[in-house]
C-alpha cells in the first residue's frame, strides 16, 4: 500500500503541468531544444501567470518550504496572499532581480565533519522554481542517458541497474572511482554560463538572473557575510539542474571515447521497444582492434564511475578524466578518495551500495551489499529512534515514535532491496537492533497482536516471525526484507512528449477546459492557497460534487470551507470541498424558506442529507430533518 501511495504521488507531480495548461509549452521547449534551436525570449514564459502559479504549487509540496531563510519567512507566510498580488510580486522580482542573502547551515556528517547547506529566502525559492520549470525541458533534451541524478523519472535504482549491466552483460570488471573535490563549492560561474549558452539558452536577462543567484551573499552561522566567487549552493532549488549542466560535457566526452565513437562505415543500429539502441556486434568488432581505450560511464549527480575492460585502459581513463576535469571544468579530484578497483577482487562503493563481480560457474555476476558506512548509519538511526519509543512524553508520542520507526525500516527496505545480498545486511542490522529493542523495551514486547488499522504493514510483514507488538502497534522487523532486481529506465519515458507521458501516467480524465477556467478565474479576496487547492480538489473529485456525485458544469462549481474562515478555518486542502452551487446554498441556509427552497431543488436522499448535515455541523448550523 505504501508503494502504491508513492506511485500515486509520483503521478500527481507529473500532472502539475496539466493543472496549469503548460504541457504544450514545455513540450514545445523540449522539441525545439532537441532540434538545437536557440532560446532568446524565455522570460515571458518564466513570468507568465501559469508558470508562477505552478511554481507555488511545486514549492508548497516541498518539505523544505517550511524552513525559513534569512527573512524568517516560510510558505505559510505566502499562502494567505491574494493570488493576483502574489503573481505581481514575483513578476516585479523577475523584472529587476536582487536575491536576498542565503542562510548557511552546517549539516553534521557521520564522519564528524559537516556539509554546508544554503537556504534561500522563500521568495527566492519561488523565483528559482519558476526558472527551473522552463529550463528543465530545454536541458533534458541535451542530457546523456547515463546521467541518473536530479532528473525526472530517474533514480538511484537506474544507476545501480546500469552498474549491474556493465558487469553481467558487458563483462567490464575494472572500475575507475573518481571523487571531485568539493564539487558544489567549486563550480566555475563563467564556465557554467558559457555551457548554458552552448545549450541554446541565450536569453541574456535570464542569464543575468542566474548569475545574480550564484553571486547571492551567504550569511554564515557566525552572522558574517561572504560573497561567493564560485560554486552553486547546496539547498538551492536550481543547483541540481546547474550541476547537471556543468557535468553534461563530461558525460558526452566519455561517451565519445568509445560508446558513441564515430566510424567511417555506417553500421546499422537497432532500436528496441524500450527505446534503447543496439549498434550491433560488427560495430564492437570494428573498435576492439583499435588503440582506443574502452570506457563506459554511470553517473548520479557528482558521483560517477568509469567501467573499463583492462587495467591498462582503467589507468588511462583515470588520468584522462582527471586532466579533462581540470582543464575543461577547472575541477580537481581527490587523490585520497579516487582509485581503480578490480571488481573480481574487491568491492566498489556507490550510492550506499558496495558492488563487485562474483564468479558463478563459468561466468561473473554482479554481487552487491549495503556499504559498511550505510550499515553503521542506518543502525545508529534506528537505535536513536528506539530511544524515543522508550522515553515518550505521552501516549500519543509513543505511537508517533513507533510509526516513525516503522517508516524508517520500510525506507531502508525500499531503497536497499535492489542489493543482491541485502538480506544478509539486514540480518546483521537486526542482530544489533533486536538486542536494543529487547533491553530498552524489556517485558513490553509481544509476539502476537492486532493488525487492525495496519493492513499495509500486515500485507508486507504479516508472515514474518520477527514481528513484535508494543501495545496495539506492530513494530516492523528490520531483518525481514525481500530483494528486487533493479529496473532500467525506459528511454521512451519522458515528461515532455505525449508518447513519453503515456508510459508514466494516465491523463487527468476530467474536463480540462473547466479546470483551466477555474485556474484563470480571478477573485480579489481569495488567497493563492485557496485558488491552488480549489483546482486540486476539482481534479481529485473527478469534477463531481462531493454530495450529489454528479459531474459539474463551470457555473455550478462552488468551493466550500468545512470550517468557515470566520470560525477559525483555513484555506488548507483538508478544509475545502467541491459542491454543487445549490448544495452549497443548502449547507449555509438558515431560514426555513431557504432550506425548503434548496431542499426541493437538490432533492437529497437520506445518505446525501447525512453528508449535508455533517457539513452544517462543522459550520456551526443545526441539522436539517427530512
Secondary structure by P-SEA (a helix, b strand, c coil): caaaaaaaaaaaaaaccccccaaaaaaaaaaaaaacccccccccccccaaaaaaaaaaaaacccccccccccccccccccccaaaaaaaaaaaaacccccbbbbbbbbccccbbbbbbbccaaaaaaaaaaaaaaaaaaaaccccccccccccccaaaaaaaaaaacccccccbbbbbbcccccccccaaaaaaaaaaacccaaaaaaaaaaaaaccccccccbbbbbcbbbbccccaaaaaaaaaaaaaaaaaaaaccccccccccbbbbcccccccccaaaaaaaccccbbbbbbbbcccbbbbbbccaaaaaaaaaaaaaaaaccccccccccccccccccccccccccbbbbbbbcccbbbbbbcccaaaaaaaaaaaaaaaaaaaccccaaaaaaaaaaaaaaaaaaaaccccccaaaaaaaaaaaaaaaaaaaaacccccccccccccaaaaaaccccccccccccbbbbbccbbbbbcccccccccccccaaaaaacccccccaaaaaaaaaacccccccaaaaaaaaaaaaaacccccccccccccccbbbbcccccccccccccccbbbbcaaaaaaaacccaaaaaaaaaaacccaaaaaaaaaaaaaabbbbbcc
